Amino acid sequence: SGSFDGGWWNYTGILREVYLRRVKNLDLEDVFVRPRLRCSRCAARIFVDLRVANFASRGRRASIVGSIGGKPIRFRAKRVGGRGSRKFRGRARIRNPRLWWPDRPHLYTVRLSAYDGGRQVQRYTVHTGIRTLDVNRLGRVELNGRELNLRGASIHEDSPTLGAALGRPQLRRTMEYLRNLGAHMTRAHYPLHPYFLELADRKGILVWSEIPVFRMASSLFANTEVRAKALRMLREEILRDRNHPSVMVWSLGNENASRPGTGLRKYIRKAERVTRDLDPTRLMGIATSGFPTVEKQQIYTELDVIGINDYFGWYSGPRGTISDRNQLGGYLNRLHSDYPNQALFITEFGAEANRSGAVGEKGTYEFQRDFLKYHLGIFAERPFINGALIWNLRDFRVKPGWAGGNPFPHPPVNEKGLVDDSGRLKPAFSDVRAIYRATGPYR
């Protein structure tokens, strides 16, 4: 139809930092530090996969020297052809590893150097963690063998003064809000700023990492170019962020067709192969609209994780099926019956709030407080819900005329945040904080 239906305002221009890096003949590319751990008390085997590119016209003999936590990583020297590249793999063993946990997010420093003959020409440093992620037969996510029970809030990189071009002070402030809230998880509709992921690594915040494949009809996925672009974004995201221990889920998109057609099913299956090939250490999932009218979709049984966007009691949904919040519990029970082996997350739930008023009036602080406490209570009664994310941590811009279900909106701002546009905490913030701090990240 040509109408704008995006979920956030897309600013133009360069939104993040751009760096130039000097390369002397050889360059280190696609570094992936991959730990293997049989049990939480076992020794860890560390595999470091990387590619060395040769920008010289003649072949060069490349050797790699590396360490993790001060322990050597062993590589074999190889010849790299002119204008070509070659894969290298190094190995190390850590006898008593300190594992990465949300409440004890230990990081190991990995240092790599590339040598052209006997001359050092490139250095690479990354901080990473040792941990395992699995989904057990009950559909529970296990971190290092321990079941998780996560709570948090989603975020948008948006500022009234800077737009989406946030700097480190603004990113640190966002992390402070999450920590103050007692969150152990966050999400966005696009890959987060690398600096923010560094903060998440250090603060123990797990990340549902998603590419912006957002609210598209299934017929669009029948277009080969559309699928190729989505898969390219997925590859770029994984290659950039797979050393961050905070990244828990690679999400293939958000609120696309509720009943995936042939094109969308092709995309999901191809994305699964790409993800397993590039990073077999993390979980793969997708976020979907929570509609009781949608029956079980077989394609989702091929995923590790399913995210449900829950707006029972806020929006009306198809034929008014989500207008009554009392129907939420039964719907979640049905989902668990449909997908007993998939890990279920609530990837969105929230209500707009911009004024004081009656608890039964949408758009009031009182309605938001009651809404969030009710939903969190429903989730707490269901151990198959692995985590829940409030939409959103802070208010952000969407589009002219945005109402979002609020009878008295302030367009273009989405006001489902726990923090308003000026940085003030809404009354619901303290209620959610008390619940989160009493919940903890584990079962």
SVG drawing of the C-alpha trace seen along z (x, -y; Angstrom):
<svg xmlns="http://www.w3.org/2000/svg" viewBox="-14 -18 76 52">
<polyline fill="none" stroke="black" stroke-width="0.4" points="0.0,0.0 3.0,-2.3 2.1,-3.2 4.8,-3.3 4.4,-0.4 7.8,-0.3 8.2,0.3 10.7,-2.6 11.9,-5.7 14.8,-5.0 17.2,-8.0 19.4,-8.7 23.1,-9.2 26.0,-7.4 24.7,-6.4 27.8,-4.6 31.6,-5.2 33.7,-4.5 37.3,-3.4 40.3,-3.1 42.8,-0.4 46.2,-0.1 47.1,3.3 50.7,4.4 50.4,7.3 48.6,9.7 45.3,9.2 43.4,11.2 39.8,11.7 36.7,13.6 38.2,14.5 36.0,16.9 36.9,18.1 34.8,21.3 34.9,23.0 33.9,26.7 32.9,27.8 31.5,31.2 30.4,30.2 30.6,27.1 33.5,28.6 35.3,30.1 38.4,28.7 37.6,26.4 38.9,26.9 39.3,23.7 39.3,23.6 40.2,20.4 39.2,20.2 40.4,17.3 41.2,16.3 44.4,14.6 44.1,12.4 47.1,11.5 46.9,8.2 50.3,8.5 50.6,9.7 53.1,12.5 52.5,15.3 53.6,14.8 54.4,17.3 52.0,16.4 52.4,17.5 50.0,16.8 51.0,16.4 48.2,16.4 47.1,16.7 43.9,16.9 44.1,15.9 47.9,16.1 47.9,19.7 49.3,20.3 47.1,21.0 49.0,23.2 48.7,22.6 50.6,24.0 52.3,21.6 51.0,21.6 51.7,20.0 49.0,17.6 48.8,17.0 49.0,13.5 45.7,11.6 44.2,14.7 43.3,15.9 43.6,19.0 41.9,20.5 43.9,21.2 42.8,23.1 44.4,22.9 43.8,24.9 44.3,24.4 43.1,26.2 42.1,24.6 42.0,27.1 39.9,25.2 38.0,22.6 36.2,19.7 32.8,19.8 30.7,16.9 27.5,16.4 25.0,13.5 26.0,12.9 29.7,13.8 30.5,12.7 34.2,13.7 36.0,12.8 39.2,14.2 41.5,12.0 42.5,13.5 45.6,12.0 46.6,12.8 49.5,11.6 50.2,12.3 53.7,12.5 54.9,12.1 58.0,14.2 59.6,13.1 58.0,9.6 54.8,8.8 52.3,7.1 49.0,7.3 47.6,7.7 44.1,8.6 42.6,8.6 39.2,9.8 37.5,10.5 35.3,13.5 33.8,16.0 33.6,19.7 30.1,21.1 27.6,23.5 24.0,23.0 21.5,25.8 17.8,26.5 16.8,29.6 14.0,32.0 11.6,30.0 12.1,26.9 14.3,25.1 17.4,23.2 20.5,24.3 23.5,22.1 26.5,24.2 24.0,26.9 21.8,24.7 18.2,23.7 17.7,20.0 14.7,17.9 15.4,14.5 13.7,11.1 14.5,7.9 13.5,5.1 14.1,4.5 15.9,1.4 16.1,-1.0 19.1,-3.2 17.2,-6.5 17.6,-9.9 15.6,-13.1 18.8,-15.1 21.0,-12.5 18.5,-10.3 20.1,-6.9 23.7,-8.2 24.3,-7.3 27.7,-7.7 29.3,-5.8 27.7,-8.0 24.2,-7.2 25.0,-3.5 26.4,-3.4 23.2,-5.1 21.0,-2.5 23.1,0.2 22.7,-1.6 18.9,-1.6 19.0,2.2 21.1,2.9 19.0,0.7 16.0,2.6 17.5,5.9 17.4,7.1 19.5,10.1 18.4,10.0 17.7,7.5 16.7,7.4 16.5,5.0 15.1,5.4 18.6,5.0 22.2,5.8 23.2,3.7 26.2,1.3 29.4,3.3 30.3,1.2 26.9,2.0 27.6,5.7 31.0,5.2 29.1,3.8 26.6,6.7 29.6,9.1 30.9,7.3 27.6,6.8 26.1,10.3 23.2,9.2 22.2,11.9 21.1,10.7 18.4,11.8 20.3,10.7 18.0,10.0 18.2,8.9 15.7,6.3 13.6,8.8 10.5,7.1 6.7,7.6 6.9,8.8 4.2,10.8 5.1,14.3 4.8,13.6 7.8,11.2 10.0,14.1 9.2,15.8 11.5,13.1 15.0,14.6 16.6,11.2 14.6,10.6 15.8,13.9 19.4,13.3 19.4,9.9 18.1,11.3 20.6,14.1 23.4,11.6 22.4,9.5 22.3,12.7 25.9,13.7 27.2,10.2 25.6,10.2 27.0,13.6 30.5,12.9 30.7,9.6 29.2,10.7 29.9,14.4 32.7,13.8 30.4,12.0 29.4,14.4 26.3,12.2 24.8,13.2 22.4,16.0 20.0,16.2 20.4,15.5 16.9,14.3 15.8,14.5 13.2,11.8 10.1,10.3 6.4,10.5 6.6,11.8 3.7,13.8 1.9,15.7 1.4,18.7 4.7,19.0 4.3,19.7 6.7,21.4 9.1,18.4 9.3,17.8 9.8,21.5 12.6,21.5 14.2,18.5 14.0,20.1 15.5,23.4 18.4,21.7 19.0,19.4 19.2,22.5 21.9,23.9 23.8,20.6 23.6,20.2 24.6,23.8 27.6,23.5 28.8,20.1 28.1,20.6 26.9,23.9 27.4,22.7 24.3,20.5 20.5,20.9 18.4,20.0 15.0,18.6 12.3,16.1 9.9,13.7 6.2,14.1 2.9,12.3 1.0,14.0 -2.4,14.7 -4.7,17.6 -6.1,17.8 -2.8,19.2 -2.5,22.9 0.8,24.8 3.3,24.1 5.5,27.1 8.4,25.0 8.9,23.6 9.6,27.1 12.9,26.9 14.1,23.9 15.6,23.9 13.7,21.0 10.3,19.3 9.6,15.7 6.0,14.7 5.0,11.0 2.2,10.8 -0.2,7.9 -3.2,9.6 -5.3,6.8 -3.7,4.0 -4.4,4.6 -7.5,6.4 -5.9,8.7 -7.7,10.7 -11.4,10.8 -10.7,9.4 -9.0,12.5 -6.4,10.8 -8.5,8.1 -9.1,10.1 -5.9,10.5 -7.5,13.4 -7.1,15.5 -3.3,15.2 -2.6,18.2 -4.5,20.7 -2.9,19.5 0.6,20.0 -0.3,23.4 -1.5,24.3 1.8,23.0 3.8,25.2 1.7,28.2 2.3,27.3 6.0,26.8 7.1,28.9 10.7,29.2 11.2,25.5 12.3,22.9 9.5,20.3 10.3,16.7 8.0,13.7 9.9,11.3 7.5,8.4 4.7,7.3 3.9,3.8 1.4,0.9 1.7,-2.8 1.8,-5.2 2.1,-9.1 -0.2,-10.4 -1.8,-9.6 -5.3,-8.4 -7.6,-5.4 -6.1,-1.9 -8.7,-0.8 -7.8,-3.6 -5.3,-2.8 -2.4,-5.1 -2.1,-5.9 0.8,-5.0 -1.6,-3.1 -2.8,-0.9 0.8,-0.2 1.8,0.8 -1.2,3.2 -0.7,4.5 3.0,5.4 2.5,7.0 -0.4,9.1 1.6,10.4 4.7,11.1 2.6,13.0 1.2,15.2 4.8,15.9 6.1,16.8 3.4,19.5 4.7,21.2 8.2,22.7 8.3,23.4 8.5,19.6 12.3,19.2 12.4,15.4 10.3,12.3 11.1,8.9 9.1,5.7 8.5,3.6 10.3,1.2 13.0,-0.1 12.6,-3.7 10.2,-5.7 11.3,-6.2 10.2,-7.7 8.1,-5.6 6.2,-7.7 3.8,-10.7 0.4,-9.8 1.6,-7.0 -1.0,-6.1 -0.1,-2.6 -3.4,-1.9 -3.3,-4.9 -6.4,-7.1 -4.3,-10.2 -0.9,-9.6 2.1,-11.9 3.0,-11.0 5.5,-10.2 6.7,-8.7 6.1,-5.1 5.4,-5.5 5.5,-1.8 8.8,-2.5 9.6,-2.2 11.6,-5.4 10.1,-8.4 11.7,-10.5 13.4,-12.9 15.0,-10.1 12.6,-10.0 11.5,-6.7 7.8,-5.9 6.0,-4.6 6.0,-1.0 9.8,-1.0 10.0,-0.4 7.3,2.3 9.2,4.2 12.5,3.8 11.1,5.4 9.8,8.4 13.0,8.8 15.3,8.6 13.2,11.2 13.3,13.5 17.0,13.9 18.4,15.4 18.2,19.1 15.5,21.7"/>
</svg>
